[in-house]
Amino acid sequence: MRINSLEKVSINDSDQWLLVRGKNPDAPLLIHVQAGPGLPIIPEAEAMEKLLHLENNYLVAYWDQRACGKSFTKNIDAETINFSQLTNDVISCTKYLLEKYNKDKAIVIGYSIGATLSLMAAARDSHIFECLFLVGIDIDIPTANNHAFEFLKSKLNGNKKRLKQAFDLGKKPITNRRLFQKRAKLLTDSGGIKTNSSYNQLLTATILNMLTCSAYRLVDIPKTIKGMKFCQNALLPELNTLNLFGKIKDIGVSVHFIQGKQDGIAPYQTAFQYYDFLRADKKTFTSFDHSAHMPHYEEHEKFAQLIKESTNK
């Protein structure tokens, strides 16, 4: 019996939306934890499934987190957008889905900051997770900021206008949405987010995903844009100080690092250093040579095969 369930759930006193799909209700539960800050994943469900076909083998949950996408409301308190609260949300959402679908543990795929939150959640409450896949995980943001600057310098050599923009951004902490978006545009146009895709191309794809998503209504699109702004302004000051080397050294679950070699924002070398540093029940590190920050889109066949082989499904 195929499952296709869209529902609003109260998670730690915040209404949040969940889309759960799959061909077999008895299949293992797999939860996508979105990138960000503020980027919803429910509108990506169709695009991801078209490439990865995970719903054939798993019960797949797409979750618009606190203040993101359909889950944004004007009444939400900005002070609740912090790592501790968002980590608790990952745990509570996972427990809700496990109970609803009668599962013992969940497989989690976290993307960028979603990978960071997934790791934090497993460090806090490991018994509810079977394994983690950490895609382009945010680890050491001060180092990542320097890496982004050096990446831009190498890519923009000869473009004086954009090179000056990169130098100007390199002098400032990325602690608000305006600076974050300026740098995101430079990095994307330089191939550091998704190789061979410009900022405008990714923005257009995001809007099209929302327009064609059956789970979204037109009113959800302006909500999503407001949520992005809100979450970025709320979380970026704390994010700018993040360093997992000083926070998590041991984890009681299997961890699979997935890292694009051409990533302009999450440095490959830092990811490997943290992989080497982290003690886990089991750990693997897989390089995606032709990908930047989005290997699930750029090398989707390899990505999907890795998920299936690592979970023996």
C-alpha positions as CSV (number, residue, x, y, z in Angstrom):
1,M,0.0,0.0,0.0
2,R,1.6,3.3,-1.1
3,I,1.9,6.1,1.4
4,N,1.6,9.7,0.5
5,S,0.9,11.7,3.7
6,L,1.1,15.5,4.2
7,E,0.4,16.7,7.7
8,K,1.0,19.5,10.1
9,V,2.5,18.3,13.4
10,S,3.3,20.2,16.7
11,I,7.0,19.7,17.3
12,N,8.2,21.3,20.5
13,D,5.4,23.9,20.5
14,S,5.9,24.7,16.8
15,D,3.7,23.7,14.0
16,Q,5.8,22.0,11.3
17,W,4.9,20.2,8.1
18,L,5.9,16.6,7.1
19,L,5.5,14.9,3.8
20,V,6.0,11.1,4.0
21,R,6.0,9.0,0.8
22,G,6.9,5.4,-0.1
23,K,5.7,2.3,-1.9
24,N,5.8,0.0,1.2
25,P,4.8,1.0,4.7
26,D,7.0,-1.8,6.1
27,A,10.1,-0.3,4.5
28,P,12.8,1.4,6.7
29,L,12.2,5.0,7.6
30,L,14.5,7.5,6.0
31,I,14.4,11.2,7.0
32,H,15.8,14.1,4.9
33,V,17.1,16.9,7.1
34,Q,17.3,20.1,4.9
35,A,20.1,22.5,4.2
36,G,19.9,26.1,5.1
37,P,19.5,28.2,7.0
38,G,15.9,28.4,6.0
39,L,15.8,26.2,2.9
40,P,12.7,23.9,2.8
41,I,12.9,20.4,1.4
42,I,9.2,19.4,0.8
43,P,9.3,21.2,-2.6
44,E,12.3,19.2,-3.6
45,A,10.5,15.8,-3.0
46,E,9.6,15.3,-6.7
47,A,13.0,16.3,-8.0
48,M,14.9,14.2,-5.5
49,E,12.7,11.1,-6.1
50,K,13.1,11.4,-9.8
51,L,16.9,11.2,-9.4
52,L,17.3,9.0,-6.4
53,H,14.3,6.6,-6.4
54,L,14.6,6.1,-2.7
55,E,10.8,5.7,-2.2
56,N,11.1,2.3,-3.8
57,N,13.0,1.0,-0.9
58,Y,12.3,3.3,2.0
59,L,9.5,5.2,3.7
60,V,10.9,8.7,3.0
61,A,10.1,11.8,5.1
62,Y,10.6,15.3,3.8
63,W,10.4,17.8,6.6
64,D,10.0,21.6,6.5
65,Q,11.7,22.5,9.8
66,R,10.8,25.2,12.3
67,A,10.1,28.5,10.4
68,C,11.0,27.0,7.0
69,G,8.7,26.8,4.0
70,K,5.2,25.7,4.9
71,S,6.2,25.8,8.6
72,F,6.9,29.5,8.7
73,T,4.5,31.7,10.7
74,K,4.8,35.4,11.6
75,N,4.4,34.5,15.3
76,I,7.5,32.4,15.6
77,D,10.1,33.7,18.1
78,A,13.5,34.3,16.5
79,E,15.2,33.2,19.7
80,T,14.0,29.6,19.1
81,I,16.1,29.5,15.9
82,N,19.2,28.2,17.5
83,F,21.3,25.0,17.3
84,S,20.0,23.6,20.6
85,Q,16.3,24.0,19.7
86,L,16.8,22.8,16.1
87,T,18.6,19.7,17.4
88,N,15.7,19.0,19.8
89,D,13.4,19.3,16.8
90,V,15.3,16.7,14.9
91,I,15.0,14.3,17.8
92,S,11.3,15.0,18.4
93,C,10.4,14.8,14.7
94,T,12.3,11.5,14.5
95,K,10.5,10.1,17.5
96,Y,7.1,11.2,16.2
97,L,7.7,9.4,12.8
98,L,9.1,6.3,14.5
99,E,6.0,6.0,16.7
100,K,3.5,6.8,13.9
101,Y,5.0,4.3,11.5
102,N,6.0,1.7,14.1
103,K,9.7,1.7,13.4
104,D,12.6,1.2,15.9
105,K,15.2,3.4,14.3
106,A,15.5,5.9,11.5
107,I,18.0,6.4,8.7
108,V,18.9,10.1,8.4
109,I,20.4,12.0,5.4
110,G,21.4,15.5,6.5
111,Y,22.5,18.2,4.0
112,S,24.9,21.0,4.9
113,I,23.6,22.5,8.2
114,G,21.1,19.7,8.2
115,A,24.0,17.3,8.5
116,T,25.3,19.3,11.4
117,L,22.0,19.2,13.2
118,S,21.6,15.4,12.5
119,L,25.0,14.7,14.1
120,M,24.1,16.9,17.1
121,A,20.8,15.0,17.5
122,A,22.5,11.6,17.3
123,A,25.1,12.8,19.9
124,R,22.3,13.7,22.2
125,D,20.0,10.7,21.6
126,S,21.7,8.0,19.6
127,H,19.4,5.1,20.2
128,I,16.7,6.4,17.7
129,F,19.1,6.5,14.7
130,E,20.2,3.6,12.7
131,C,22.8,5.6,10.7
132,L,23.6,9.1,9.5
133,F,24.6,10.3,6.0
134,L,26.3,13.7,6.3
135,V,26.3,15.5,3.0
136,G,28.6,18.5,2.8
137,I,28.4,18.9,6.6
138,D,29.1,22.3,8.2
139,I,32.0,21.6,10.6
140,D,34.3,24.6,11.3
141,I,32.7,27.8,10.0
142,P,35.6,30.2,10.5
143,T,37.8,27.8,8.4
144,A,35.0,27.4,5.9
145,N,34.7,31.2,5.5
146,N,38.4,31.4,4.7
147,H,38.0,28.5,2.3
148,A,35.1,30.2,0.5
149,F,37.2,33.4,0.2
150,E,40.2,31.4,-1.3
151,F,37.9,29.5,-3.6
152,L,36.4,32.7,-4.9
153,K,39.9,34.2,-5.5
154,S,40.9,31.2,-7.5
155,K,37.7,31.2,-9.6
156,L,37.4,35.0,-10.1
157,N,40.9,35.8,-11.2
158,G,40.5,38.3,-14.1
159,N,37.0,39.4,-13.1
160,K,37.9,42.6,-11.2
161,K,34.4,43.6,-10.2
162,R,33.5,40.2,-8.7
163,L,37.0,39.8,-7.2
164,K,36.5,43.1,-5.4
165,Q,33.1,41.9,-4.1
166,A,34.8,38.7,-2.8
167,F,37.6,40.7,-1.1
168,D,35.0,43.0,0.5
169,L,33.0,40.0,1.8
170,G,36.2,38.3,3.0
171,K,36.7,41.2,5.5
172,K,33.3,40.8,7.2
173,P,31.7,38.1,9.3
174,I,28.8,36.5,7.5
175,T,26.2,37.2,10.2
176,N,23.2,38.4,8.3
177,R,21.1,37.4,5.3
178,R,22.3,40.3,3.0
179,L,26.0,39.2,3.3
180,F,25.0,35.5,3.2
181,Q,23.1,36.0,-0.1
182,K,25.8,38.1,-1.7
183,R,28.4,35.4,-1.0
184,A,26.0,32.6,-2.0
185,K,25.6,34.3,-5.4
186,L,29.3,34.6,-6.0
187,L,30.0,31.0,-4.8
188,T,27.1,29.6,-6.9
189,D,28.1,31.5,-10.1
190,S,31.7,30.2,-9.5
191,G,30.6,26.6,-9.4
192,G,31.1,26.1,-5.7
193,I,27.5,25.1,-4.8
194,K,26.5,23.1,-7.9
195,T,29.0,22.8,-10.7
196,N,27.9,24.3,-14.0
197,S,24.8,25.9,-12.4
198,S,24.4,29.7,-11.8
199,Y,22.7,31.3,-8.9
200,N,19.8,32.3,-11.2
201,Q,19.4,28.8,-12.5
202,L,19.2,27.4,-9.0
203,L,16.8,30.1,-7.9
204,T,14.6,29.4,-10.9
205,A,14.7,25.6,-10.2
206,T,13.7,26.3,-6.6
207,I,10.7,28.5,-7.6
208,L,9.6,25.9,-10.2
209,N,9.8,23.1,-7.6
210,M,7.5,25.2,-5.3
211,L,5.1,26.0,-8.1
212,T,4.8,22.4,-9.2
213,C,4.8,20.8,-5.8
214,S,1.4,19.3,-5.0
215,A,2.0,19.9,-1.3
216,Y,2.5,23.6,-1.7
217,R,-0.1,26.3,-2.4
218,L,0.7,29.7,-4.0
219,V,0.4,31.3,-0.5
220,D,3.3,29.0,0.6
221,I,5.8,30.7,-1.8
222,P,5.9,34.1,-0.1
223,K,5.9,32.3,3.3
224,T,8.9,30.4,2.2
225,I,10.8,33.5,1.1
226,K,10.0,35.2,4.4
227,G,11.1,32.1,6.3
228,M,14.5,32.0,4.5
229,K,15.1,35.6,5.5
230,F,13.9,35.0,9.0
231,C,16.0,31.9,9.7
232,Q,19.2,33.3,8.1
233,N,19.1,36.5,10.2
234,A,18.3,34.5,13.3
235,L,20.8,31.7,13.0
236,L,23.8,33.1,11.1
237,P,25.4,34.8,14.1
238,E,25.6,31.5,16.0
239,L,26.5,29.6,12.9
240,N,29.4,31.9,12.2
241,T,31.1,30.6,15.4
242,L,30.4,26.8,14.9
243,N,33.3,24.4,15.3
244,L,32.4,20.7,15.7
245,F,35.9,19.8,16.7
246,G,35.3,21.3,20.1
247,K,31.8,19.9,20.4
248,I,31.4,16.3,19.2
249,K,34.2,13.7,19.3
250,D,32.2,10.5,19.9
251,I,29.0,9.2,18.3
252,G,27.1,6.0,19.0
253,V,25.8,5.4,15.5
254,S,27.2,4.6,12.1
255,V,28.2,7.7,10.2
256,H,28.8,8.1,6.5
257,F,30.5,11.3,5.2
258,I,29.5,12.3,1.7
259,Q,31.7,15.1,0.3
260,G,32.0,16.9,-3.0
261,K,35.6,17.6,-3.9
262,Q,34.7,20.9,-5.6
263,D,32.6,22.3,-2.7
264,G,33.2,26.0,-2.3
265,I,31.6,26.4,1.1
266,A,32.2,23.1,3.0
267,P,35.9,22.4,2.6
268,Y,36.8,18.9,1.5
269,Q,39.9,18.8,3.7
270,T,38.1,19.9,6.8
271,A,35.5,17.2,6.2
272,F,38.2,14.5,6.0
273,Q,40.0,15.8,9.1
274,Y,36.8,15.7,11.1
275,Y,36.0,12.2,9.7
276,D,39.5,11.1,11.0
277,F,38.8,12.9,14.3
278,L,35.4,11.5,15.0
279,R,35.0,8.2,16.9
280,A,31.9,6.3,15.8
281,D,30.5,2.8,15.8
282,K,31.3,2.6,12.1
283,K,32.3,5.4,9.8
284,T,33.0,5.8,6.0
285,F,34.1,8.7,3.9
286,T,33.0,8.8,0.2
287,S,34.4,11.5,-2.2
288,F,32.3,12.8,-5.0
289,D,34.9,14.0,-7.5
290,H,32.6,15.8,-9.9
291,S,30.4,17.5,-7.3
292,A,30.4,20.7,-5.2
293,H,27.9,21.1,-2.4
294,M,25.1,19.1,-3.9
295,P,26.3,15.6,-4.8
296,H,22.8,14.2,-4.5
297,Y,21.9,16.1,-7.6
298,E,25.3,16.1,-9.4
299,E,26.2,12.4,-9.1
300,H,22.8,11.1,-8.2
301,E,23.3,7.5,-9.3
302,K,26.4,7.1,-7.2
303,F,24.7,8.8,-4.3
304,A,21.6,6.6,-4.4
305,Q,23.7,3.5,-4.7
306,L,25.8,4.5,-1.7
307,I,22.6,4.9,0.4
308,K,21.2,1.6,-0.6
309,E,24.5,-0.4,-0.2
310,S,25.2,1.2,3.2
311,T,21.8,0.3,4.6
312,N,21.7,-3.2,2.9
313,K,18.4,-2.4,1.1
